[in-house]
């Protein structure tokens, strides 16, 4: 992973200081939340309520989720409107793993509506949860991936070790130097101004 701003290369330490954000490679569960999530996920899996696709993604991307390696990408400052963006440092194939959306997994709060870095932590698609992944002060690569209505990444839920992971993977071949992006969804934009096209 390479980080650059205006032609200057940054170390991860410099990037963390500049963004005032701690870099994470895996979910950071609130100690009170983790046992509840594991218990609920195990129960849902035992009952057969977890969609086959969600279980499949967990197995298919097990190596990537467990290794927690940063992919071959460049995090680059774009401009004051878009901020940072993530670009492919090499070609990516369709279905190649890019990142997991990581941050602090905690109970959802009313003020989270104003936090642009909160992603609802759901256990099943379409089923609301009382938890969120908060990447405001600590997060990983997915925190810097921009929105597009014609994305080259898909998001999906993946179950592994009785926890749910929000993953991003290539939905088509991605060329070197192409900006990586995914659709944030209509809920994200319901309280925000219309996104700037990439």
Secondary structure, DSSP 4 states (H G I P E B T S, - for coil): -EEEETTEEE-HHHHHHHHT-EE-SS-EE-HHHHHHHHHHHHHHHHHT-S-HHHHHHHHHTHHHHHH----SEEEEEEETTTEEEEEESS-B-TT-EEEE--SEEEE--GGGGG-TTEEE--SSTT---SEEEE-SSEE-GGGGPEE-TT-SEEEEEEEETTEEEEEEEESS-B-TTPEEEE---HHHHTTSPPPPP-
